[in-house]
């Protein structure tokens, strides 16, 4: 996906997130994030948006901690979230293609990294906000979802800090039935190694439409939303160890 496509996705997801949050109200429980209410989700999301904006807008080339969460609430919080989201989108649109700044996952360029990462950060949290409504999370565009699965499997869980490990070598396959994308995740006592192919036999396969894969692998939907074939213990291993926490 192009940088512009990621920025467009970020723009749309942020607006939909605020719309869902406003409809649910600040006290509503966020079903996908036990223990959170909508105000907690909004405070976290705007903190991340403002943190990311600093790297892009100021060209920071080394890590800088986030500025902490606001204590705003109600309409003031919604306005603050809208402002922070708009600043992030604007900073990405205005950034030069040769932007140099700090990143934390492999990417073709820093600008490509931040556009992609914030598109998916915000799309996942859009689903969180929608989970506070009776209808639950809405659909995710299949192409965007497949891209997000790729980021999760090959970037986030390609790092040594991934906790998805098995005592002996195992193979988990992930298949998007609508887009045709396939990933092979090789598990061992080391960090997972994922390739974008269907080579070799798999011990377990998770399959379903890309949008369902996306929300399920990010632990926003139960795994029964997918088709699980083979050794289901690998699906449970993923569920129990794959959470990506803010740090």
JOMOJO-V368717 format. One record per backbone hydrogen bond with DSSP energy under -1.0 kcal/mol. CO is the residue of the C=O (numbers start at 0). NH is the residue of the N-H. E is the energy in kcal/mol with one decimal. If there is no record, write none. Layout:
co=CO nh=NH e=E
co=CO nh=NH e=E
This chain:
co=1 nh=5 e=-2.1
co=2 nh=6 e=-2.5
co=3 nh=7 e=-2.5
co=4 nh=8 e=-2.1
co=5 nh=9 e=-2.5
co=6 nh=10 e=-2.6
co=7 nh=11 e=-2.5
co=8 nh=12 e=-2.7
co=9 nh=13 e=-2.4
co=10 nh=14 e=-1.7
co=11 nh=15 e=-2.2
co=12 nh=16 e=-2.4
co=13 nh=17 e=-2.1
co=14 nh=18 e=-2.1
co=15 nh=19 e=-2.4
co=16 nh=20 e=-2.6
co=17 nh=21 e=-2.6
co=18 nh=22 e=-1.9
co=19 nh=23 e=-2.3
co=20 nh=24 e=-2.5
co=24 nh=27 e=-1.4
co=25 nh=38 e=-1.9
co=27 nh=37 e=-2.2
co=29 nh=32 e=-1.6
co=32 nh=35 e=-2.4
co=35 nh=29 e=-2.5
co=36 nh=40 e=-1.9
co=37 nh=41 e=-2.5
co=38 nh=42 e=-2.5
co=39 nh=43 e=-2.3
co=40 nh=44 e=-2.7
co=41 nh=45 e=-2.4
co=42 nh=46 e=-1.4
co=43 nh=47 e=-2.3
co=44 nh=48 e=-2.6
co=45 nh=49 e=-2.3
co=46 nh=50 e=-2.2
co=47 nh=51 e=-2.8
co=48 nh=52 e=-2.3
co=49 nh=53 e=-1.5
co=50 nh=54 e=-1.0
co=51 nh=55 e=-1.6
co=52 nh=56 e=-3.4
co=53 nh=57 e=-2.1
co=59 nh=101 e=-3.2
co=72 nh=76 e=-1.0
co=73 nh=77 e=-2.0
co=74 nh=78 e=-2.3
co=75 nh=79 e=-1.9
co=76 nh=80 e=-2.5
co=77 nh=81 e=-2.5
co=78 nh=82 e=-2.3
co=79 nh=83 e=-2.4
co=80 nh=84 e=-2.6
co=81 nh=85 e=-2.5
co=82 nh=86 e=-2.2
co=83 nh=87 e=-1.9
co=84 nh=88 e=-2.6
co=85 nh=89 e=-2.7
co=86 nh=90 e=-2.5
co=87 nh=91 e=-2.2
co=88 nh=92 e=-2.3
co=89 nh=93 e=-2.0
co=90 nh=94 e=-1.1
co=95 nh=98 e=-1.7
co=108 nh=112 e=-2.4
co=109 nh=113 e=-2.5
co=110 nh=114 e=-2.2
co=111 nh=115 e=-2.2
co=112 nh=116 e=-3.2
co=113 nh=117 e=-2.1
co=114 nh=118 e=-1.5
co=115 nh=119 e=-2.1
co=116 nh=120 e=-2.7
co=117 nh=121 e=-2.0
co=118 nh=122 e=-1.8
co=119 nh=123 e=-2.5
co=120 nh=124 e=-1.8
co=121 nh=125 e=-2.0
co=122 nh=126 e=-1.8
co=123 nh=127 e=-1.7
co=124 nh=128 e=-2.5
co=125 nh=129 e=-2.3
co=126 nh=130 e=-1.5
co=128 nh=131 e=-1.3
co=129 nh=132 e=-1.6
co=140 nh=144 e=-2.9
co=141 nh=145 e=-2.7
co=142 nh=146 e=-1.9
co=143 nh=147 e=-2.2
co=144 nh=148 e=-2.4
co=145 nh=149 e=-2.1
co=146 nh=150 e=-2.2
co=147 nh=151 e=-2.3
co=148 nh=152 e=-2.9
co=149 nh=153 e=-2.6
co=150 nh=154 e=-1.5
co=150 nh=155 e=-2.2
co=151 nh=156 e=-2.3
co=155 nh=158 e=-1.1
co=158 nh=161 e=-1.8
co=162 nh=164 e=-1.3
co=169 nh=186 e=-3.0
co=170 nh=202 e=-2.0
co=170 nh=203 e=-1.4
co=171 nh=184 e=-3.6
co=172 nh=205 e=-3.0
co=173 nh=182 e=-2.7
co=174 nh=207 e=-1.7
co=175 nh=179 e=-1.8
co=180 nh=175 e=-3.0
co=182 nh=173 e=-2.6
co=183 nh=194 e=-2.2
co=184 nh=171 e=-2.9
co=185 nh=192 e=-1.8
co=186 nh=169 e=-2.0
co=187 nh=165 e=-1.6
co=192 nh=185 e=-2.6
co=194 nh=183 e=-2.9
co=194 nh=196 e=-1.5
co=202 nh=230 e=-2.9
co=203 nh=172 e=-3.0
co=204 nh=228 e=-2.3
co=205 nh=174 e=-2.9
co=206 nh=226 e=-2.9
co=207 nh=176 e=-1.6
co=208 nh=212 e=-2.5
co=209 nh=213 e=-2.8
co=210 nh=214 e=-1.9
co=211 nh=215 e=-2.4
co=212 nh=216 e=-3.2
co=213 nh=217 e=-1.5
co=214 nh=219 e=-3.9
co=215 nh=218 e=-1.9
co=221 nh=224 e=-1.9
co=222 nh=225 e=-2.1
co=226 nh=206 e=-2.3
co=228 nh=204 e=-2.6
co=230 nh=233 e=-1.6
co=231 nh=235 e=-1.9
co=232 nh=236 e=-2.2
co=233 nh=237 e=-2.1
co=234 nh=238 e=-2.3
co=235 nh=239 e=-2.5
co=236 nh=240 e=-1.2
co=237 nh=241 e=-1.9
